[in-house]
Amino acid sequence: MKVLICDDHTLVRAGLRRLLDSFGDIEVVAEASSADEAVLRARESLPHIVLLDLSMPGRSGFDALAELRRTCPECAVVIMSMHDDALHVREALARGAIGFVVKEAAPAELEIAVRAAAAGRTYLSPQVSAPQLHGYRNGTRGEGNVDALPRRQREILDALGAGRTTKQIAGDLGISVKTVETHRARIMEALGCRNAGELLRIAMRLYDRP
């Protein structure tokens, strides 16, 4: 199994190489330190798996991911990231990644992710919130997670569906505008909304239900 490592830190790449080489039938065939180099090395070495960091100087790992899917569609891409929030994971999956491993994961987890990717299976680190991703991975934008929202956030979602502004909601509920905005951000994350427009559409659909 041929693997390409892409990370802008030399020591991280060296550590990953030693770890992967210890797994037996896995061979690191190339390394890259930037998004552009990742695409170039993938074209040259044709790896089965690309381990791709999201945070790099210049173009991000997201940019590299999109180009890798176009130019090397046979490569399975596993994201490595210091971020474990649902927004990063959803974006990675939307752009074609098959796995997402947080950098604080145990070494054994990386092996599981690489072997899962080689078999065409998706692997996500346990730190990633499954409920937050549930709606996305099933093709919906989180309406099934509404019942799990705290009461205050349901009240705010209902008010948004009724056409109330943030300032009006704050006045209705006796809380500050900043508190409403904080709740909105948490609702968006819980429901898998990528922007305020998606949140408003969900709120309006729920408000219109009998």
Phi, psi and chi 1 to 4 in degrees:
 res  aa     phi    psi   chi1   chi2   chi3   chi4
   1 MET       -  117.8 -171.3 -169.5  -49.4      -
   2 LYS   -93.0  133.4  -61.8 -170.3  -63.8 -177.7
   3 VAL  -127.1  138.6  176.6      -      -      -
   4 LEU  -109.7  129.4  162.8   63.9      -      -
   5 ILE  -103.3  128.9  -60.2  170.7      -      -
   6 CYS  -126.4  110.1 -178.3      -      -      -
   7 ASP  -155.5  142.3 -168.2  -70.4      -      -
   8 ASP   -81.8   -3.4   60.1  -46.9      -      -
   9 HIS  -101.9  121.0  -65.5   94.3      -      -
  10 THR   -60.0  -43.2  -56.8      -      -      -
  11 LEU   -66.4  -35.8  -71.9  176.3      -      -
  12 VAL   -64.5  -44.6  171.2      -      -      -
  13 ARG   -62.0  -41.9  -66.2 -161.9  -52.3  -86.6
  14 ALA   -62.8  -42.3      -      -      -      -
  15 GLY   -65.7  -40.7      -      -      -      -
  16 LEU   -66.0  -39.3  -73.9  170.1      -      -
  17 ARG   -61.1  -47.4  174.8 -177.1  -78.7  -86.9
  18 ARG   -62.4  -40.4  -74.6 -164.4  -61.8  -88.9
  19 LEU   -65.4  -47.4  179.1   60.7      -      -
  20 LEU   -65.4  -39.5  -70.0  166.0      -      -
  21 ASP   -62.4  -26.0  -74.7  -17.0      -      -
  22 SER   -77.5   -8.6   73.0      -      -      -
  23 PHE   -82.7   -2.4  -67.3  155.2      -      -
  24 GLY    97.5  -84.9      -      -      -      -
  25 ASP   -94.0   20.7   58.9  -19.5      -      -
  26 ILE  -111.1  130.2  -62.9  176.1      -      -
  27 GLU  -123.5  126.1  177.6 -170.8    4.8      -
  28 VAL   -81.4  114.2  176.8      -      -      -
  29 VAL   -99.6  -14.2  -65.9      -      -      -
  30 ALA  -165.8  160.2      -      -      -      -
  31 GLU  -131.2  154.6  -62.8 -179.6   13.5      -
  32 ALA  -144.7  150.6      -      -      -      -
  33 SER  -116.3    3.6   60.0      -      -      -
  34 SER  -151.1  168.4   67.4      -      -      -
  35 ALA   -62.5  -45.6      -      -      -      -
  36 ASP   -63.1  -41.5  -69.1  -27.4      -      -
  37 GLU   -68.1  -33.1 -170.6  178.7    5.3      -
  38 ALA   -61.0  -44.5      -      -      -      -
  39 VAL   -65.1  -43.9  175.5      -      -      -
  40 LEU   -61.8  -48.3  177.9   61.9      -      -
  41 ARG   -66.2  -33.6  -63.9  -71.1  176.2  -99.3
  42 ALA   -66.1  -40.1      -      -      -      -
  43 ARG   -64.6  -37.1  -70.7  171.7  176.5  168.9
  44 GLU   -75.7  -43.8  -67.7  173.7  -12.4      -
  45 SER   -98.9  -14.8   59.2      -      -      -
  46 LEU    47.5   61.2  -60.5  176.3      -      -
  47 PRO   -73.7  159.0   30.9  -37.5      -      -
  48 HIS   -78.6  -35.8  -60.2  106.9      -      -
  49 ILE  -128.0  138.0  -51.0  -66.5      -      -
  50 VAL  -115.5  119.9  177.2      -      -      -
  51 LEU   -92.2  115.0  -69.9  178.8      -      -
  52 LEU  -123.8  122.0 -180.0   64.7      -      -
  53 ASP   -78.3  145.0 -175.7   21.6      -      -
  54 LEU   -84.5  -35.0  -74.8 -179.5      -      -
  55 SER   -99.9  104.8  -57.5      -      -      -
  56 MET  -140.5  157.2  -67.1 -179.0  -69.2      -
  57 PRO   -62.6  149.7  -19.3   31.9      -      -
  58 GLY    76.0 -134.8      -      -      -      -
  59 ARG   -67.7  144.4  -66.6 -157.7  -56.0  157.9
  60 SER   -80.6  170.1   71.9      -      -      -
  61 GLY   -62.1  -29.3      -      -      -      -
  62 PHE   -60.4  -42.0  -76.3  131.7      -      -
  63 ASP   -64.4  -43.0  -65.1  -32.2      -      -
  64 ALA   -63.6  -39.6      -      -      -      -
  65 LEU   -60.2  -47.0  175.0   54.8      -      -
  66 ALA   -61.1  -41.3      -      -      -      -
  67 GLU   -72.5  -36.7 -167.6  166.9  -11.7      -
  68 LEU   -61.6  -39.8  -76.9  167.9      -      -
  69 ARG   -66.1  -29.8  -60.3  -47.7  -59.1  146.8
  70 ARG   -79.2  -44.4  -70.6 -166.3  -55.4  -91.3
  71 THR   -93.5  -25.1   60.2      -      -      -
  72 CYS  -132.7   64.7  -55.1      -      -      -
  73 PRO   -61.9  -19.7   23.2  -34.4      -      -
  74 GLU   -80.2  -14.2  -61.2  -55.9  -45.2      -
  75 CYS   -78.9  132.6  -62.3      -      -      -
  76 ALA   -92.1  129.1      -      -      -      -
  77 VAL  -105.7  124.7 -179.9      -      -      -
  78 VAL  -111.6  122.1  175.2      -      -      -
  79 ILE   -82.4  136.6  -63.4  -62.3      -      -
  80 MET  -113.9  129.1  -57.7  176.8  -61.1      -
  81 SER  -151.2  151.7  178.6      -      -      -
  82 MET   -80.4  -13.1   58.2 -174.7  -73.2      -
  83 HIS   -90.4  136.7  -56.2  -73.4      -      -
  84 ASP  -124.2   17.7   62.0   -1.9      -      -
  85 ASP   -82.8  155.6   60.7  -80.6      -      -
  86 ALA   -64.0  -30.3      -      -      -      -
  87 LEU   -62.8  -43.9  -65.0  177.5      -      -
  88 HIS   -65.2  -40.2  -79.6   83.3      -      -
  89 VAL   -67.3  -45.0 -178.2      -      -      -
  90 ARG   -60.2  -43.0  -79.7 -165.2  -61.4  -88.9
  91 GLU   -63.5  -41.7 -175.7   69.1   16.2      -
  92 ALA   -62.5  -44.8      -      -      -      -
  93 LEU   -65.7  -38.7  -65.4  175.3      -      -
  94 ALA   -63.4  -31.2      -      -      -      -
  95 ARG   -90.8    3.0  -65.1 -167.5 -176.7 -145.9
  96 GLY   110.9    4.6      -      -      -      -
  97 ALA   -68.4  149.1      -      -      -      -
  98 ILE  -107.8  -10.0 -163.0  170.8      -      -
  99 GLY  -149.3  158.9      -      -      -      -
 100 PHE  -146.3  114.7 -165.8  104.0      -      -
 101 VAL  -120.0  126.3  178.0      -      -      -
 102 VAL   -77.2  148.5  -63.8      -      -      -
 103 LYS   -70.4  -14.9  -74.4 -169.8  170.9 -179.0
 104 GLU   -87.8    5.5   63.5 -175.7   36.8      -
 105 ALA   -67.3  158.2      -      -      -      -
 106 ALA   -71.9  150.3      -      -      -      -
 107 PRO   -52.3  -38.8  -28.7   36.7      -      -
 108 ALA   -62.1  -29.0      -      -      -      -
 109 GLU   -67.5  -36.6 -169.3  176.0  -42.0      -
 110 LEU   -63.0  -42.4 -179.7   62.0      -      -
 111 GLU   -62.3  -42.3 -178.8  177.1   10.3      -
 112 ILE   -61.0  -42.9  -67.0  171.4      -      -
 113 ALA   -64.5  -43.6      -      -      -      -
 114 VAL   -65.5  -44.1  169.1      -      -      -
 115 ARG   -69.6  -34.5  -64.9 -166.0 -174.6  -78.1
 116 ALA   -64.1  -43.7      -      -      -      -
 117 ALA   -62.1  -40.9      -      -      -      -
 118 ALA   -62.9  -28.6      -      -      -      -
 119 ALA   -92.0    3.4      -      -      -      -
 120 GLY    81.4   17.7      -      -      -      -
 121 ARG  -106.6  144.8  -60.3 -168.6  -53.6  -90.3
 122 THR   -80.2  135.9  -61.6      -      -      -
 123 TYR  -129.1  130.1  179.1   85.1      -      -
 124 LEU  -125.3  136.0  -55.2  175.3      -      -
 125 SER   -56.6  144.1  -77.2      -      -      -
 126 PRO   -58.2  -24.1  -25.3   35.0      -      -
 127 GLN   -65.3  -21.4  -70.7   92.9  -32.7      -
 128 VAL   -72.9  133.5  175.6      -      -      -
 129 SER   -75.4  109.1  173.4      -      -      -
 130 ALA   -60.2  -42.9      -      -      -      -
 131 PRO   -59.6  -36.7  -25.8   36.2      -      -
 132 GLN   -69.6  -29.5  -69.4  177.2    0.9      -
 133 LEU   -89.1  -13.4  -69.0  172.5      -      -
 134 HIS   -56.2  -48.4  176.6   76.4      -      -
 135 GLY   -62.8  -42.2      -      -      -      -
 136 TYR   -62.4  -47.7  174.8   83.5      -      -
 137 ARG   -72.0  -13.6  -64.2  175.8   71.6 -175.8
 138 ASN  -105.8   13.7  -73.5  -79.7      -      -
 139 GLY    82.4    8.6      -      -      -      -
 140 THR  -118.5  162.6   63.4      -      -      -
 141 ARG  -102.4   59.2  -75.0  -69.3  172.2 -167.2
 142 GLY    78.3    5.9      -      -      -      -
 143 GLU   -61.5  -29.1  -69.2 -175.5   31.0      -
 144 GLY   -67.8  -13.2      -      -      -      -
 145 ASN   -96.3    0.3  -63.9  -30.7      -      -
 146 VAL   -61.5  -41.3  169.2      -      -      -
 147 ASP   -62.3  -21.0  -69.2  -20.5      -      -
 148 ALA   -85.4   -6.2      -      -      -      -
 149 LEU   -70.2  146.8  -67.8  175.3      -      -
 150 PRO   -61.0  158.0  -22.2   33.1      -      -
 151 ARG   -55.2  -45.1  178.6 -178.0   59.1   82.2
 152 ARG   -60.9  -41.0  178.2   64.6   85.0 -168.5
 153 GLN   -69.0  -33.6  -67.9 -179.1   10.9      -
 154 ARG   -63.7  -40.3  -97.3  -48.2  -67.7  -95.6
 155 GLU   -61.2  -43.2  -69.1  173.4  -14.0      -
 156 ILE   -67.1  -41.2  -68.2  173.1      -      -
 157 LEU   -62.4  -42.7 -172.0   63.2      -      -
 158 ASP   -61.6  -40.9  -71.3  -18.6      -      -
 159 ALA   -66.0  -38.9      -      -      -      -
 160 LEU   -62.0  -41.7  -71.4  171.3      -      -
 161 GLY   -64.3  -28.0      -      -      -      -
 162 ALA   -82.7   -2.8      -      -      -      -
 163 GLY    92.1   12.0      -      -      -      -
 164 ARG   -76.8  142.8  -54.1  -67.9  -76.9  170.4
 165 THR   -81.8  167.7   66.3      -      -      -
 166 THR   -58.8  -42.9  -62.2      -      -      -
 167 LYS   -64.6  -40.7 -174.0  174.6 -178.8  179.6
 168 GLN   -66.0  -40.6  -71.8  170.5  -25.4      -
 169 ILE   -63.0  -42.4  -65.2  171.0      -      -
 170 ALA   -59.2  -43.4      -      -      -      -
 171 GLY   -66.9  -42.1      -      -      -      -
 172 ASP   -61.4  -40.3  -67.1  -17.8      -      -
 173 LEU   -94.8   -6.1  -60.7  178.9      -      -
 174 GLY    70.2   34.8      -      -      -      -
 175 ILE  -127.7  170.7   56.9  178.8      -      -
 176 SER   -79.9  158.7   68.7      -      -      -
 177 VAL   -60.0  -39.5  169.9      -      -      -
 178 LYS   -61.9  -38.5 -176.8  175.7 -179.0 -179.6
 179 THR   -65.5  -40.8  -61.7      -      -      -
 180 VAL   -61.4  -43.9  174.8      -      -      -
 181 GLU   -63.5  -37.9  -68.3  173.5  -16.1      -
 182 THR   -63.8  -43.9  -61.7      -      -      -
 183 HIS   -63.1  -40.3  -80.5  -55.8      -      -
 184 ARG   -59.5  -43.3  -80.5  175.5   57.6  122.1
 185 ALA   -62.5  -40.4      -      -      -      -
 186 ARG   -70.1  -35.4  -70.0  174.1  178.8  169.9
 187 ILE   -64.2  -43.6  -65.3  168.7      -      -
 188 MET   -59.7  -42.6  -71.7  177.9   64.2      -
 189 GLU   -66.3  -43.3 -176.6  176.3   -0.5      -
 190 ALA   -66.3  -35.5      -      -      -      -
 191 LEU   -93.0   -3.8  -58.8 -172.6      -      -
 192 GLY    77.5   28.7      -      -      -      -
 193 CYS   -85.4  129.9  -59.2      -      -      -
 194 ARG   -84.5  -18.7  -68.8  179.1  -65.6 -171.6
 195 ASN  -155.2  173.6   52.0   55.3      -      -
 196 ALA   -65.8  -29.9      -      -      -      -
 197 GLY   -62.4  -42.4      -      -      -      -
 198 GLU   -64.1  -40.4  -74.0 -173.6   -4.0      -
 199 LEU   -62.2  -44.2  175.0   62.9      -      -
 200 LEU   -64.4  -39.2 -175.9   57.9      -      -
 201 ARG   -63.8  -42.1  -75.9 -168.5  -70.1  -86.9
 202 ILE   -63.0  -45.5  -71.4  177.5      -      -
 203 ALA   -60.4  -41.6      -      -      -      -
 204 MET   -68.7  -39.4  -67.8  175.2   66.5      -
 205 ARG   -63.7  -42.6  -76.9 -161.6  -62.0  -91.3
 206 LEU   -67.3  -37.2  -68.0  170.4      -      -
 207 TYR   -68.0  -32.6 -174.6   78.6      -      -
 208 ASP   -80.1  -11.6  -73.1  -19.8      -      -
 209 ARG   -67.0  144.0  -73.3  179.6  179.4  174.7
 210 PRO   -68.5      -   22.7  -32.0      -      -
